[in-house]
Amino acid sequence: MRIVVLVSGTGSNLQSVIDAVATGELPHVEIAAVGADKHGTYGVERSAAAGIETFVVNFKDYADRGQWNHELTEKCLSYRPDYVVSSGFMRIVGEEFIDAFDGTYINTHPALLPSFPGAHGVRDALAYGVKVTGCTVHIADAGVDTGPILRQEAVAVRDEDTEDTLHERIKLVERRLLIDTLADLATGK
Ligand code: GAR
């Protein structure tokens, strides 16, 4: 199963997928490429270091969102992926992209969707005062963190949690969830 992974930042979840492929934990998965929406992300840097092909479709280089979306779609299609994985990719993709990867665009989110979608899922959950939050892996559609849920797991909020401590605990679960989802998809489950 060929995947293209999209990142906007650190790519620590991506690293766990890279490691799982390298150690044979995901024997049926090949990371065809890693792409970003801006230059200088650690996600792209660590992928290049792992010998994975990388690309940047820099959002700021395009006069309008449609052109950027078109370029991103074409670039991803060029790798002939079975799935595209948004792993901390903080841009909403447009209709052309969703049409091209209909049902094969996967996103991970650090909250129990449909609660707390958006760029600050952990912060928003903490601010609301929930006692349980978690993470979600889902098939992404054209909305903000919307689409059919594939896997979800709860994480308890502690009184002393900050956004960072809670996000780190969520990510530990999120990495496992993403790897398990990829394993299922690769074996046709
Ligand atoms: C992850 O927790 C992911 O769920 C979140 O960004 C983090 C990326 O971390 N994505 C979203 O919030 C999407 N709405 P990483 O770059 O260290 O893997």
Residues whose N, C-alpha, C, O or C-beta is under 5 A from the ligand:
A	BS01	GAR	G9 T10 G11 S12 N13 L14 S87 G88 F89 T108 H109 P110 G118 A119
